[in-house]
Amino acid sequence: MSKREDGVWRALGLMSGTSLDGIDVAVIETDGERVLKRGFSATYPYSDAVRDKLRASLDEAVEISERSARPGRLGLLEQYLTELNAEAAAHYLADHEIAADSIDVVGFHGQTVLHRPEAGLTVQLGDGTLLARRLGVPVVYDLRAADMAAGGQGAPLAAAYHRALAADIAERPVAVLNLGGVANVTWIGEDGDLIAFDTGPASAMIDDWVATKLGQPFDAGGRLAAAGTVHEAIVADWLALPYFAEAPPKSLDRNAFSLAPVADLSGLDGAATLTAFSAAAVAASIPHLPAPPRLWIVSGGGRRNDTLVAQIRERVGAPVQVAEAFDLDGDGLEAEAWAFLAVRSQLGLPITFPGTTGVRAPLSGGVTAAAKP
């Protein structure tokens, strides 16, 4: 239960996305329904060495058939990543002069290394019990497991938070588009109805391509893509894959699509073609929505890719604005969402819904690790 008599929780969220760039930390105050106060967010980047280990872990995770299995080096990596999250949280609290004992609960995402919804399997590296011991604060983790056990996709999970943030936005229907390693959209209708699903790739494929072909960790500002030529036939072939015709709910693994179709292109043309694919996949989501969004709000690291955002704007036929235009934190939004979901978990409120993951009925979830003295 909340420590606070007024029912307001102060929650810290820790998010590590499929872009493998680092750990996002944010603090919010909420009653589980409304967002009452948002603080600053911060990102603690992974070192190149950690990022290399994570990329290797994606290959090792392919062998996992049981969600608790940690073959090879994954067990040690899980412990190390948990310690990194503890350090990130401690640095954040110190940097923002927030007392640890003022935090009621921590929402801990962990690092996704495998997501196979068709097999009812999702794996996030992260030891919630160890993190609670390190921080001295209750930790809610494993927020996807209950949904998948009940027949849901286990993703995307931030829809309830997106709806809470959009409470004061009059334009409806509105779409919140998160451009992380994978892109996901939350559609919010006139009456607050939710539809959410992964639209396709966002930054992950682009990052992998430019790292391999051009020696860059990412396409800063989309300048590499802007200098290349889009091979539309390749984009069309990708969009003809069954995933894009499939009705939601649906979700994707980070490595769901192969880079093989662009293997023979130049570095710049490959970046341009992959960026066009990501934008076209967003537009391809519209026929699956009850009505076209009248406004798109873009968060996640991909919102800094000006070429990608411009192509999305051109293809969706509606206003597209970055989160900051609405005084939202495009970098910290997912970490804030995990803080919000942790509170909802503690209150027994639903975090997944038939329209977001395909679960049969609204469902709460998460595992709570108590703080240890």
Secondary structure, 3 states (H helix, E strand, C coil): CCCCCCCCEEEEEEEECCCCCEEEEEEEEECCCCEEEEEEEEEEECCHHHHHHHHHHHHHHCCCCCCCCCCCCHHHHHHHHHHHHHHHHHHHHHHCCCCHHHCCEEEEEEEEEEEEHHHCEEEEECCHHHHHHHHCCCEEECCCHHHHHCCCCCCCCCHHHHHHHHHHCCCCCEEEEEECCEEEEEEECCCCCEEEEEEEECHHHHHHHHHHHHCCCCCHHHHHHHCCCCCHHHHHHHHCCHHHHCCCCCCCCCCCCCCHHHCCCCHHHHHHHHHHHHHHHHHHCHHHCCCCCCEEEEECHHHHCHHHHHHHHHHHCCCEEEHHHHCCCCCCHHHHHHHHHHHHHHHCCCCECCCCCCCCCCECCCEEECCCC
